[in-house]
């Protein structure tokens, strides 16, 4: 099958095809590489090289477990869950408090997302926000990063974190309240 055709296929079709044709998985890897590297860095604060290592390990796990992919889920949610778990596992191995890295486009996303921006009433800048997000407990940091920086829906976050949708909403609300407190204490 020509690679041009593969590039127009849906993720779920490519995942099924990848079981027999590894080049189909290569198309999926390229499709998600930039977003997943940014997600790893946002979640863990690791250097680019370390993020690439985590992504490589995640891709290997995903490829080896393609037969277990539940076609009822979105492929992106399944892949994000694998990357998420691999990132958290690596973070725990390092036993270091992660820093959060906000790219300039992340700041634009947050400012345009009235919900988070208005609820925290930003008097802060990108650096202070990144430090505040890094101070959040892991479960809240994960929810905030997935919702506002990765722009995932509550359902996708629930799939990635393996939590009920209602719990995801609670995590996000509590995270926003904690961010408000942190920014008041450590604000500019």
C-alpha positions, -999 to +999 in steps of 0.1 A: +000+000+000+015+034-010+025+056+019+005+085+004-027+064+010-016+056+045-012+093+054-049+099+047-061+069+067-077+073+102-056+065+132-077+034+140-073+020+105-035+026+106-033+009+140-050-022+126-028-022+095+003-017+117+000-053+130+010-066+096+028-036+081+053-018+103+054+012+079+018+020+089+030+024+125+057+047+112+030+070+098+013+070+132+046+078+149+053+108+126+017+120+130+020+122+168+057+129+174+056+166+179+025+167+201+037+138+223+072+152+228+056+185+239+032+166+262+061+147+278+081+179+284+050+197+298+042+168+322+077+161+334+099+190+326+127+168+312+151+179+286+144+173+249+167+144+247+151+127+276+117+133+262+128+116+230+139+086+249+106+084+268+087+087+235+108+060+219+101+036+248+064+045+246+063+038+208+079+004+214+053-004+241+025+008+218+038-013+189+041-044+210+006-040+224-012-031+191-033-063+193-047-051+227-059-017+213-096-014+221-112-001+189-140+015+210-114+040+222-098+068+202-063+057+191-049+091+203-063+085+238-048+050+239-014+063+227-015+092+251-022+068+280+009+048+271+030+079+268+015+092+301+023+060+320+058+059+306+064+095+315+052+091+350+072+059+354+103+077+343+096+106+365+092+083+395+125+066+387+142+100+389+124+109+422+127+146+414+100+172+415+093+180+379+094+214+364+068+224+339+079+239+306+055+262+289+061+270+253+049+304+239+020+287+221+010+272+255+007+306+270-015+317+241-037+287+247-041+295+284-048+331+277-074+323+251-091+297+273-113+319+294-121+292+319-086+288+333-075+324+326-105+340+343-107+316+372-071+323+382-072+360+373-037+360+360-014+387+373+014+363+365+036+356+336+046+324+319+075+317+342+054+321+374+026+299+359+051+272+349+065+272+385+029+271+400+019+242+378+051+223+388+041+228+425+008+211+420+004+175+432+010+150+404-027+142+399-037+178+395-007+187+373-016+158+349-053+170+346-043+206+340-017+198+314-041+174+295-070+198+296-054+232+289-021+225+272-030+193+253-065+205+248-081+171+255-117+166+263-129+153+297-136+119+280-102+117+265-086+127+299-107+100+316-094+074+291-058+085+295-058+087+333-082+058+337-105+078+359-143+085+356-152+116+338-167+131+370-134+126+388-116+143+359-138+174+364-131+174+401-094+171+396-094+201+372-115+222+395-093+214+425-062+220+404-075+255+394-082+263+431-047+252+441-032+272+413-050+303+426-036+297+461-001+290+448-001+321+426-013+343+455+016+330+477+043+329+451+030+354+425+051+380+408 
